[in-house]
Each structure stands twice: as C-alpha cells, then as structure tokens.
Amino acid sequence: MGPLLVVDAPSLLYRAFYGLPKSITGADGQPVNALLGFANQVLWAVERHAPRAVVLCSGAEAAGYRVQALPNYHADRPPVPDELAPQWADAPSFFGAFGWAWEDAGDLEADDLLGAYASAEVAAGGTALIFSGDRDMFQCVGEAVQVLYPRGGKDGPELVDVAGVKARYGIRPDQVPDFIALRGDPSDGIPGAKGIGEKTAGEILRVHGDLEAAIAGADQERPRVARALRDQADELREFRRIATLQPISVTAPADAPTTFGAASAAASERGMGRLAARLEELAGKE
C-alpha cells in the first residue's frame, strides 16, 4: 500500500502562483496559474509514489499563541495577491474533483496539521509523505515519514529522509526545533541567538543534544556563544516552542485514490485543456 500524501496547500499554491505567469487564464479569462501549477506538482508525486490518499492542508496564516509570543512572527508576509485570492477560494472544490481531501487547521497552521496527519498515519501502521517547501517540516522525518521538498529544475522535489536532514544540517530530525531556535528563521520572523548561525547551531546540538542541555552547559562554549545561551535562555526556549509543531487530533483517512476522470472534467470546465488531456490519459491507464 502506498503512503499517505499530505500537502502544504499554502506553500505549494504560492510557489505555483509565483512560478507560472498570470497570463495563464481559464475559461472566464481569470488567472488559473496557481491551480494549474499546484495540480502539476501534486500529480508529479501521485504518479511516482502512488499514495493511498491525498490530504491538502491549510490553516491560519499565523497561530495566535505564536504571534503573542513573538509579535514579529510572520509579520513580513504580504496579504494574498488579488489574482491568487479567487484561485485559493476555488481550490477546495477543484481539487475535491481529484478525490483529494482539503482540511483546515483552524486557529493553528497548516504545518501543525501536516504533522498531525503524518503522526496519525504512522500510528495506524502506515507511512507518510509530507509535500512542503517549509523546512520546519523536517522535524517530522523518521523511519516512516519523509518530506518532499520543492526545488528548481525538472528533477522534481527532493525526497528528504533522516540521512537527508543530517546531511543538510548535521542534526537529527527531532533536533530541528532546537536548531531553529538557535539559528533563527527569517521567513518566520524568528531571530535566533545573537551571533549564532547555521554551522554553530549544528555544532552546539551535536555536542549537547538539545537546547536545554546547551543552556545548562553554556560555560563549556566559547565566550560569545556562552553569553548568547545564558542571556537569551528564556527567549530561546520561546523560539523553540514557536518552532515546535502543535498536536491536533486527527484520524488517518480512508483510502482514496485520485479520480483522474472527474479531475479531467473539472480541469476542462476551467479552461485547462492540456491538464484535462493529461488527466484523461491517466484515467485511461487505471
């Protein structure tokens, strides 16, 4: 049986919107570039990994408790572009025709829901693929969970496993929140420890294991690093809490193979002729 494919809907919609020209329009003359690009990205994964079901996850732009803890959290992110808003609104209906579920995290974020579904699938004895351009999701990687991380070019997304996380950062997946706390994450507005970059953050965790042990053992570090760990101890703990995915109670979904024929009809209705033809061809192979 194939894995459960859980998709970071905001991440891939934005990537598709900015990756394809807005001149790609549908039957009504309005842009469909985000929907088209999103469909092609997920179909790439469906064709190669044959998932038993696909769940598209959305959520709040910024969870309230994270903003309360760090007012600059996601503060630099612009509002949804005018040309993307109607595509976003149509996405649950459009991709529902593919047989893909659309689930929302409510007051929490898509990341939290992605992690929750991956955990539920593993608890049920399955495996999960998380398709996201957010490196925070590397904290979910394990023997039964891998991340599909988008990259440029025609090779498709990178499949990141435990060895891939270690090769990238020199740490274990479970150390990722500690790593983010120390290094910071400009895309989320997390400043990290003063004077500690990616290389030093990795070294600290390889020596101490986790953030608490690093704070307790600060005197073993170089003066600059020791000072940052001592002076920012409580702040760093808060950064780690912000970077850690929050639990959401979900149930592993039932098997739901992609419905290529219905998806082809939905694409045709929206003026996506080439996508409709591709889906019709896939339907014929079932």
GIUR-V537536 format. One record per pair of residues at least 24 apart in sequence whose C-alpha atoms are under 8 Angstrom apart, sorted by the first residue. I is the first residue (numbers start at 1). GAP is how many residues later the second one is. Records with the same first field share a line. If there is no record, write none. Layout:
BEGIN
I=GAP + GAP
END
This chain:
BEGIN
1=50 + 51
2=47 + 48 + 49 + 50 + 125
3=46 + 47 + 48 + 49 + 50 + 123 + 124 + 125 + 126
4=47 + 48 + 49 + 50 + 51 + 114 + 117 + 122 + 123 + 124 + 125
5=46 + 47 + 48 + 49 + 50 + 123 + 124 + 125 + 126
6=48 + 49 + 50 + 51 + 108 + 111 + 112 + 122 + 123 + 124 + 125
7=35 + 47 + 48 + 49 + 50 + 107 + 123 + 124 + 125
8=48 + 49 + 50 + 102 + 103 + 106 + 122 + 123 + 124 + 125
9=47 + 48 + 49 + 101
10=47 + 48 + 100
11=121 + 122 + 123
12=26 + 29 + 120 + 121
13=24 + 25 + 75
17=67
22=61
25=246
26=244 + 245 + 246
27=242 + 243 + 244 + 245
28=242 + 243
30=53
31=52 + 53 + 56
32=55
34=50 + 53
35=52 + 53 + 56
36=236 + 239
39=56
44=112
51=206
52=203 + 204 + 205
53=47 + 200 + 201 + 202 + 203 + 204 + 205
54=45 + 46 + 47 + 202 + 203 + 204
55=45 + 46 + 47 + 48
56=44 + 45 + 46 + 47
57=45 + 46 + 47 + 48 + 53 + 54 + 56 + 57
58=44 + 45 + 46 + 47 + 51 + 52 + 55
59=45 + 46 + 47 + 48 + 49 + 50 + 51 + 54
60=45 + 46 + 47 + 48 + 49 + 50
61=48
62=46 + 47
63=44 + 45 + 46
64=43 + 44
66=176
69=169 + 173
70=120
72=117 + 118
73=115 + 116 + 117
74=113 + 114 + 115
75=113 + 114
76=113
94=169 + 172 + 173
95=168
97=162 + 165 + 166 + 169
98=160 + 161 + 162 + 164 + 165
99=157 + 158 + 159 + 160
100=156 + 158
108=138
111=25 + 26 + 134
112=133 + 134 + 135 + 136
113=134 + 135
115=25 + 130 + 132
116=131 + 132 + 133 + 134
117=133 + 134 + 135
118=27
120=130 + 131 + 132
121=130 + 131
124=128
136=40 + 41 + 107
138=27 + 35 + 38
139=34 + 35 + 36 + 37 + 38
140=33 + 34
141=32
142=31
169=29 + 30 + 33
170=32 + 33 + 36
171=31 + 34 + 35
175=30 + 34 + 35
177=63 + 64 + 66 + 67
178=27 + 32 + 33 + 62
179=26
180=59 + 60 + 63
181=55 + 56 + 58 + 59 + 62
182=54
190=49
192=44 + 47
193=35 + 36 + 39 + 43
194=34
195=29 + 30 + 33
196=29
211=26
259=24
END
